[in-house]
Amino acid sequence: MPYVERNSSGEIISARLVPSATADEWVEPGSAELAALTGISPPKPDPGNVRASLEHSDQGLIRVLEDLIDTLLAKDVICFTDLPLPAQNRLLQRRSLRDSLNRNADLLDDDSGLL
């Protein structure tokens, strides 16, 4: 949930998996502010284990690359079909997974004031 919404005091009040009109600021998933909101601190990689550190940083980098590809596609710099077929398939698979997560998050995030 790296896209956050802040109140007038600058405190994070909500987080989403995708940007929205009110939550368009991206923060690092391991940020202290996000951990304070969720109450969940991400596991810290063992500094002595370079492989674990790389894997931990890969998670954030993957999201950056997805956003970069989406931006290039939106600006018509590249076409989706310009990408190799395996890359297209992986991106479509991740989009499908993210859409599924977003649908579930929207169900939990629906604050219609009924309660």
Secondary structure as UniProt FT lines:
FT   STRAND          3..6
FT   TURN            8..9
FT   STRAND          12..16
FT   STRAND          25..26
FT   TURN            29..30
FT   HELIX           32..38
FT   TURN            47..48
FT   HELIX           50..74
FT   TURN            75..76
FT   HELIX           80..82
FT   HELIX           85..109
//
